[in-house]
């Protein structure tokens, strides 16, 4: 099966599974989504992958389709979503605003605001964080974590190197 046929087949499965979710677990799926605020967590809590006999990613996308509805493509009858699109869009925006920082930090991410970027760029020029002409990313990561994350290991030397490269380039391009 070529890639486009395989992709169409998977999308068709997602559309069919979305309808199955609506019929079998509609109110429960809706409640799980409202409680967890994400398709991934809601589908995992309902064990939709086990119930539907598919992968976790297919189960998550199927739940998304159940919530948003299906347009009638892929030879699958159209159906309305469990939650109106405008409500889902508003919920997504609220979840991003409310949970964005917590989610990023819990997953080891860093929200790079101007204060952190300025500190990083400035500290990287300080001789305390240099060995020869190179920046000591290990030492800089320790100082960065102490200042912004109460010493918790969030910024690794690799993340520091990546951020320095990204923001030095951005600043040198005038952006």
Buried (B, 14 or more C-beta within 10 A) or exposed (E): EEEEEEEBEBBBBBBBBBBBBBEEBEEEBBEBBEEBBBBBBBBBBBEBBEBBEBEBEBBBBBBBBBBBBBEEEBEBEEBEBBBEEEEBEEBEEEBEEEEEEEBBBEEEEBEBEEEBBEBBBEBBEEEEBBEEEEBBBEBBBBBBBEBBEEEEEBBBBEBBBEBBEEBEEEEEEEE
